[in-house]
């Protein structure tokens, strides 16, 4: 029996996106020049997988699931 090796392997992968939270109005824009507030969105949390040679894989996040088909 031939043992196949993984072509891609990951363990404990986490991806966090930070986006700037803009305050409303002119005063908020001026305050944002000095001190910025950020919102963090966790796109992937502790993801582990391995992909064998010849396998096709797709990774769909929350936004991809919510979009209607074209």
Jmol script that loads the backbone (N, CA, C; Angstrom):
load data "model"
ATOM      1  N   UNK A   1       0.843  -1.179   0.000  1.00  0.00           N
ATOM      2  CA  UNK A   1       0.000   0.000   0.000  1.00  0.00           C
ATOM      3  C   UNK A   1       0.889   1.243   0.000  1.00  0.00           C
ATOM      4  N   UNK A   2       0.574   2.186  -0.869  1.00  0.00           N
ATOM      5  CA  UNK A   2       1.355   3.405  -0.993  1.00  0.00           C
ATOM      6  C   UNK A   2       0.757   4.469  -0.078  1.00  0.00           C
ATOM      7  N   UNK A   3       1.607   5.037   0.759  1.00  0.00           N
ATOM      8  CA  UNK A   3       1.149   6.090   1.649  1.00  0.00           C
ATOM      9  C   UNK A   3       1.298   7.435   0.950  1.00  0.00           C
ATOM     10  N   UNK A   4       0.212   8.212   0.903  1.00  0.00           N
ATOM     11  CA  UNK A   4       0.239   9.511   0.242  1.00  0.00           C
ATOM     12  C   UNK A   4       0.594  10.586   1.254  1.00  0.00           C
ATOM     13  N   UNK A   5       1.387  11.539   0.804  1.00  0.00           N
ATOM     14  CA  UNK A   5       1.768  12.657   1.663  1.00  0.00           C
ATOM     15  C   UNK A   5       0.875  13.854   1.365  1.00  0.00           C
ATOM     16  N   UNK A   6       0.621  14.653   2.379  1.00  0.00           N
ATOM     17  CA  UNK A   6      -0.165  15.873   2.191  1.00  0.00           C
ATOM     18  C   UNK A   6       0.653  16.891   1.415  1.00  0.00           C
ATOM     19  N   UNK A   7      -0.004  17.551   0.454  1.00  0.00           N
ATOM     20  CA  UNK A   7       0.649  18.621  -0.297  1.00  0.00           C
ATOM     21  C   UNK A   7       0.574  19.938   0.485  1.00  0.00           C
ATOM     22  N   UNK A   8      -0.539  20.138   1.160  1.00  0.00           N
ATOM     23  CA  UNK A   8      -0.735  21.326   1.997  1.00  0.00           C
ATOM     24  C   UNK A   8      -1.281  20.860   3.327  1.00  0.00           C
ATOM     25  N   UNK A   9      -0.713  21.367   4.401  1.00  0.00           N
ATOM     26  CA  UNK A   9      -1.169  20.983   5.732  1.00  0.00           C
ATOM     27  C   UNK A   9      -1.073  22.192   6.652  1.00  0.00           C
ATOM     28  N   UNK A  10      -2.111  22.414   7.443  1.00  0.00           N
ATOM     29  CA  UNK A  10      -2.107  23.513   8.396  1.00  0.00           C
ATOM     30  C   UNK A  10      -2.743  23.052   9.702  1.00  0.00           C
ATOM     31  N   UNK A  11      -2.360  23.731  10.755  1.00  0.00           N
ATOM     32  CA  UNK A  11      -2.890  23.388  12.067  1.00  0.00           C
ATOM     33  C   UNK A  11      -3.053  24.662  12.891  1.00  0.00           C
ATOM     34  N   UNK A  12      -4.254  24.887  13.409  1.00  0.00           N
ATOM     35  CA  UNK A  12      -4.513  26.034  14.269  1.00  0.00           C
ATOM     36  C   UNK A  12      -4.486  27.378  13.557  1.00  0.00           C
ATOM     37  N   UNK A  13      -4.909  27.416  12.296  1.00  0.00           N
ATOM     38  CA  UNK A  13      -4.893  28.646  11.513  1.00  0.00           C
ATOM     39  C   UNK A  13      -5.980  29.607  11.991  1.00  0.00           C
ATOM     40  N   UNK A  14      -5.610  30.869  12.211  1.00  0.00           N
ATOM     41  CA  UNK A  14      -6.553  31.905  12.617  1.00  0.00           C
ATOM     42  C   UNK A  14      -6.292  33.147  11.783  1.00  0.00           C
ATOM     43  N   UNK A  15      -7.366  33.781  11.286  1.00  0.00           N
ATOM     44  CA  UNK A  15      -7.241  35.016  10.510  1.00  0.00           C
ATOM     45  C   UNK A  15      -8.227  36.030  11.067  1.00  0.00           C
ATOM     46  N   UNK A  16      -7.693  37.207  11.440  1.00  0.00           N
ATOM     47  CA  UNK A  16      -8.509  38.285  11.993  1.00  0.00           C
ATOM     48  C   UNK A  16      -8.329  39.523  11.122  1.00  0.00           C
ATOM     49  N   UNK A  17      -9.440  40.110  10.694  1.00  0.00           N
ATOM     50  CA  UNK A  17      -9.411  41.346   9.933  1.00  0.00           C
ATOM     51  C   UNK A  17      -9.786  42.492  10.864  1.00  0.00           C
ATOM     52  N   UNK A  18      -9.063  43.602  10.741  1.00  0.00           N
ATOM     53  CA  UNK A  18      -9.381  44.809  11.509  1.00  0.00           C
ATOM     54  C   UNK A  18      -9.902  45.866  10.547  1.00  0.00           C
ATOM     55  N   UNK A  19     -11.010  46.479  10.901  1.00  0.00           N
ATOM     56  CA  UNK A  19     -11.534  47.565  10.075  1.00  0.00           C
ATOM     57  C   UNK A  19     -11.746  48.794  10.956  1.00  0.00           C
ATOM     58  N   UNK A  20     -11.424  49.939  10.409  1.00  0.00           N
ATOM     59  CA  UNK A  20     -11.528  51.209  11.111  1.00  0.00           C
ATOM     60  C   UNK A  20     -12.984  51.562  11.344  1.00  0.00           C
ATOM     61  N   UNK A  21     -13.321  51.929  12.575  1.00  0.00           N
ATOM     62  CA  UNK A  21     -14.683  52.344  12.921  1.00  0.00           C
ATOM     63  C   UNK A  21     -14.726  53.868  12.913  1.00  0.00           C
ATOM     64  N   UNK A  22     -15.334  54.429  11.894  1.00  0.00           N
ATOM     65  CA  UNK A  22     -15.394  55.875  11.737  1.00  0.00           C
ATOM     66  C   UNK A  22     -16.514  56.453  12.593  1.00  0.00           C
ATOM     67  N   UNK A  23     -16.205  57.522  13.304  1.00  0.00           N
ATOM     68  CA  UNK A  23     -17.199  58.222  14.111  1.00  0.00           C
ATOM     69  C   UNK A  23     -17.968  59.175  13.206  1.00  0.00           C
ATOM     70  N   UNK A  24     -19.252  59.390  13.455  1.00  0.00           N
ATOM     71  CA  UNK A  24     -20.055  60.251  12.579  1.00  0.00           C
ATOM     72  C   UNK A  24     -19.693  61.732  12.725  1.00  0.00           C
ATOM     73  N   UNK A  25     -19.869  62.471  11.661  1.00  0.00           N
ATOM     74  CA  UNK A  25     -19.720  63.922  11.687  1.00  0.00           C
ATOM     75  C   UNK A  25     -18.291  64.408  11.547  1.00  0.00           C
ATOM     76  N   UNK A  26     -18.161  65.729  11.459  1.00  0.00           N
ATOM     77  CA  UNK A  26     -16.860  66.376  11.296  1.00  0.00           C
ATOM     78  C   UNK A  26     -15.985  66.186  12.529  1.00  0.00           C
ATOM     79  N   UNK A  27     -16.570  66.325  13.701  1.00  0.00           N
ATOM     80  CA  UNK A  27     -15.807  66.137  14.932  1.00  0.00           C
ATOM     81  C   UNK A  27     -15.269  64.712  15.035  1.00  0.00           C
ATOM     82  N   UNK A  28     -16.073  63.738  14.633  1.00  0.00           N
ATOM     83  CA  UNK A  28     -15.627  62.341  14.630  1.00  0.00           C
ATOM     84  C   UNK A  28     -14.484  62.111  13.659  1.00  0.00           C
ATOM     85  N   UNK A  29     -14.535  62.784  12.502  1.00  0.00           N
ATOM     86  CA  UNK A  29     -13.461  62.655  11.512  1.00  0.00           C
ATOM     87  C   UNK A  29     -12.167  63.248  12.047  1.00  0.00           C
ATOM     88  N   UNK A  30     -12.265  64.367  12.726  1.00  0.00           N
ATOM     89  CA  UNK A  30     -11.070  65.003  13.294  1.00  0.00           C
ATOM     90  C   UNK A  30     -10.481  64.141  14.406  1.00  0.00           C
ATOM     91  N   UNK A  31     -11.326  63.597  15.267  1.00  0.00           N
ATOM     92  CA  UNK A  31     -10.849  62.705  16.338  1.00  0.00           C
ATOM     93  C   UNK A  31     -10.186  61.465  15.749  1.00  0.00           C
ATOM     94  N   UNK A  32     -10.695  61.006  14.625  1.00  0.00           N
ATOM     95  CA  UNK A  32     -10.152  59.809  13.988  1.00  0.00           C
ATOM     96  C   UNK A  32      -8.748  59.986  13.454  1.00  0.00           C
ATOM     97  N   UNK A  33      -8.313  61.225  13.271  1.00  0.00           N
ATOM     98  CA  UNK A  33      -6.944  61.475  12.815  1.00  0.00           C
ATOM     99  C   UNK A  33      -5.922  61.114  13.891  1.00  0.00           C
ATOM    100  N   UNK A  34      -6.293  61.278  15.144  1.00  0.00           N
ATOM    101  CA  UNK A  34      -5.364  61.006  16.241  1.00  0.00           C
ATOM    102  C   UNK A  34      -5.511  59.618  16.828  1.00  0.00           C
ATOM    103  N   UNK A  35      -6.700  59.256  17.187  1.00  0.00           N
ATOM    104  CA  UNK A  35      -6.944  57.967  17.831  1.00  0.00           C
ATOM    105  C   UNK A  35      -8.034  57.231  17.078  1.00  0.00           C
ATOM    106  N   UNK A  36      -7.715  56.056  16.612  1.00  0.00           N
ATOM    107  CA  UNK A  36      -8.683  55.286  15.830  1.00  0.00           C
ATOM    108  C   UNK A  36      -9.214  54.105  16.629  1.00  0.00           C
ATOM    109  N   UNK A  37     -10.467  53.810  16.394  1.00  0.00           N
ATOM    110  CA  UNK A  37     -11.089  52.619  16.976  1.00  0.00           C
ATOM    111  C   UNK A  37     -11.253  51.586  15.875  1.00  0.00           C
ATOM    112  N   UNK A  38     -11.043  50.342  16.215  1.00  0.00           N
ATOM    113  CA  UNK A  38     -11.132  49.276  15.222  1.00  0.00           C
ATOM    114  C   UNK A  38     -12.127  48.214  15.668  1.00  0.00           C
ATOM    115  N   UNK A  39     -12.782  47.631  14.699  1.00  0.00           N
ATOM    116  CA  UNK A  39     -13.602  46.438  14.920  1.00  0.00           C
ATOM    117  C   UNK A  39     -12.809  45.257  14.384  1.00  0.00           C
ATOM    118  N   UNK A  40     -12.836  44.157  15.093  1.00  0.00           N
ATOM    119  CA  UNK A  40     -12.139  42.948  14.640  1.00  0.00           C
ATOM    120  C   UNK A  40     -13.157  41.889  14.240  1.00  0.00           C
ATOM    121  N   UNK A  41     -12.926  41.290  13.082  1.00  0.00           N
ATOM    122  CA  UNK A  41     -13.773  40.207  12.583  1.00  0.00           C
ATOM    123  C   UNK A  41     -12.899  38.978  12.439  1.00  0.00           C
ATOM    124  N   UNK A  42     -13.272  37.914  13.106  1.00  0.00           N
ATOM    125  CA  UNK A  42     -12.515  36.665  13.050  1.00  0.00           C
ATOM    126  C   UNK A  42     -13.041  35.846  11.874  1.00  0.00           C
ATOM    127  N   UNK A  43     -12.248  35.778  10.813  1.00  0.00           N
ATOM    128  CA  UNK A  43     -12.653  35.079   9.595  1.00  0.00           C
ATOM    129  C   UNK A  43     -12.468  33.574   9.726  1.00  0.00           C
ATOM    130  N   UNK A  44     -11.425  33.160  10.397  1.00  0.00           N
ATOM    131  CA  UNK A  44     -11.156  31.734  10.627  1.00  0.00           C
ATOM    132  C   UNK A  44     -10.584  31.607  12.033  1.00  0.00           C
ATOM    133  N   UNK A  45     -11.019  30.593  12.748  1.00  0.00           N
ATOM    134  CA  UNK A  45     -10.576  30.412  14.127  1.00  0.00           C
ATOM    135  C   UNK A  45     -10.173  28.964  14.364  1.00  0.00           C
ATOM    136  N   UNK A  46      -8.886  28.747  14.555  1.00  0.00           N
ATOM    137  CA  UNK A  46      -8.340  27.430  14.879  1.00  0.00           C
ATOM    138  C   UNK A  46      -8.717  26.371  13.833  1.00  0.00           C
ATOM    139  N   UNK A  47      -8.467  26.689  12.569  1.00  0.00           N
ATOM    140  CA  UNK A  47      -8.778  25.789  11.460  1.00  0.00           C
ATOM    141  C   UNK A  47      -7.578  24.889  11.187  1.00  0.00           C
ATOM    142  N   UNK A  48      -7.823  23.596  11.080  1.00  0.00           N
ATOM    143  CA  UNK A  48      -6.768  22.632  10.753  1.00  0.00           C
ATOM    144  C   UNK A  48      -7.256  21.742   9.616  1.00  0.00           C
ATOM    145  N   UNK A  49      -6.376  21.496   8.638  1.00  0.00           N
ATOM    146  CA  UNK A  49      -6.737  20.603   7.531  1.00  0.00           C
ATOM    147  C   UNK A  49      -5.483  20.165   6.796  1.00  0.00           C
ATOM    148  N   UNK A  50      -5.650  19.127   5.987  1.00  0.00           N
ATOM    149  CA  UNK A  50      -4.576  18.695   5.087  1.00  0.00           C
ATOM    150  C   UNK A  50      -5.216  18.389   3.730  1.00  0.00           C
ATOM    151  N   UNK A  51      -4.479  18.694   2.674  1.00  0.00           N
ATOM    152  CA  UNK A  51      -4.967  18.498   1.310  1.00  0.00           C
ATOM    153  C   UNK A  51      -4.012  17.554   0.606  1.00  0.00           C
ATOM    154  N   UNK A  52      -4.560  16.479   0.086  1.00  0.00           N
ATOM    155  CA  UNK A  52      -3.755  15.483  -0.626  1.00  0.00           C
ATOM    156  C   UNK A  52      -3.569  15.906  -2.081  1.00  0.00           C
ATOM    157  N   UNK A  53      -2.599  15.357  -2.725  1.00  0.00           N
ATOM    158  CA  UNK A  53      -2.351  15.647  -4.133  1.00  0.00           C
ATOM    159  C   UNK A  53      -3.574  15.253  -4.960  1.00  0.00           C
ATOM    160  N   UNK A  54      -4.013  16.153  -5.830  1.00  0.00           N
ATOM    161  CA  UNK A  54      -5.151  15.888  -6.709  1.00  0.00           C
ATOM    162  C   UNK A  54      -6.495  16.269  -6.123  1.00  0.00           C
ATOM    163  N   UNK A  55      -6.567  16.650  -4.862  1.00  0.00           N
ATOM    164  CA  UNK A  55      -7.834  17.043  -4.252  1.00  0.00           C
ATOM    165  C   UNK A  55      -8.164  18.492  -4.604  1.00  0.00           C
ATOM    166  N   UNK A  56      -9.461  18.781  -4.723  1.00  0.00           N
ATOM    167  CA  UNK A  56      -9.947  20.134  -4.926  1.00  0.00           C
ATOM    168  C   UNK A  56     -10.665  20.561  -3.659  1.00  0.00           C
ATOM    169  N   UNK A  57     -10.362  21.766  -3.192  1.00  0.00           N
ATOM    170  CA  UNK A  57     -10.906  22.229  -1.920  1.00  0.00           C
ATOM    171  C   UNK A  57     -11.431  23.644  -2.077  1.00  0.00           C
ATOM    172  N   UNK A  58     -12.567  23.931  -1.448  1.00  0.00           N
ATOM    173  CA  UNK A  58     -13.104  25.289  -1.400  1.00  0.00           C
ATOM    174  C   UNK A  58     -13.364  25.661   0.041  1.00  0.00           C
ATOM    175  N   UNK A  59     -13.116  26.905   0.381  1.00  0.00           N
ATOM    176  CA  UNK A  59     -13.330  27.396   1.742  1.00  0.00           C
ATOM    177  C   UNK A  59     -14.295  28.562   1.657  1.00  0.00           C
ATOM    178  N   UNK A  60     -15.507  28.390   2.170  1.00  0.00           N
ATOM    179  CA  UNK A  60     -16.528  29.428   2.110  1.00  0.00           C
ATOM    180  C   UNK A  60     -16.730  30.021   3.485  1.00  0.00           C
ATOM    181  N   UNK A  61     -16.644  31.324   3.554  1.00  0.00           N
ATOM    182  CA  UNK A  61     -16.880  32.030   4.802  1.00  0.00           C
ATOM    183  C   UNK A  61     -18.326  32.467   4.906  1.00  0.00           C
ATOM    184  N   UNK A  62     -18.602  33.243   5.928  1.00  0.00           N
ATOM    185  CA  UNK A  62     -19.959  33.687   6.197  1.00  0.00           C
ATOM    186  C   UNK A  62     -20.537  34.493   5.044  1.00  0.00           C
ATOM    187  N   UNK A  63     -19.776  35.413   4.471  1.00  0.00           N
ATOM    188  CA  UNK A  63     -20.285  36.264   3.391  1.00  0.00           C
ATOM    189  C   UNK A  63     -20.610  35.448   2.129  1.00  0.00           C
ATOM    190  N   UNK A  64     -19.809  34.473   1.830  1.00  0.00           N
ATOM    191  CA  UNK A  64     -20.050  33.648   0.644  1.00  0.00           C
ATOM    192  C   UNK A  64     -21.339  32.839   0.791  1.00  0.00           C
ATOM    193  N   UNK A  65     -21.663  32.431   1.995  1.00  0.00           N
ATOM    194  CA  UNK A  65     -22.882  31.655   2.220  1.00  0.00           C
ATOM    195  C   UNK A  65     -24.128  32.521   2.070  1.00  0.00           C
ATOM    196  N   UNK A  66     -24.027  33.805   2.427  1.00  0.00           N
ATOM    197  CA  UNK A  66     -25.200  34.666   2.460  1.00  0.00           C
ATOM    198  C   UNK A  66     -25.530  35.295   1.116  1.00  0.00           C
ATOM    199  N   UNK A  67     -24.637  35.236   0.165  1.00  0.00           N
ATOM    200  CA  UNK A  67     -24.888  35.852  -1.138  1.00  0.00           C
ATOM    201  C   UNK A  67     -25.852  34.991  -1.956  1.00  0.00           C
ATOM    202  N   UNK A  68     -26.795  35.629  -2.618  1.00  0.00           N
ATOM    203  CA  UNK A  68     -27.688  34.838  -3.490  1.00  0.00           C
ATOM    204  C   UNK A  68     -26.943  34.421  -4.752  1.00  0.00           C
ATOM    205  N   UNK A  69     -27.357  33.310  -5.353  1.00  0.00           N
ATOM    206  CA  UNK A  69     -26.702  32.898  -6.609  1.00  0.00           C
ATOM    207  C   UNK A  69     -27.002  33.895  -7.720  1.00  0.00           C
ATOM    208  N   UNK A  70     -26.083  34.017  -8.645  1.00  0.00           N
ATOM    209  CA  UNK A  70     -26.252  34.983  -9.760  1.00  0.00           C
ATOM    210  C   UNK A  70     -27.253  34.481 -10.773  1.00  0.00           C
TER     211      UNK A  70
END
end "model"
wireframe off; spacefill off
backbone 0.3
color backbone group
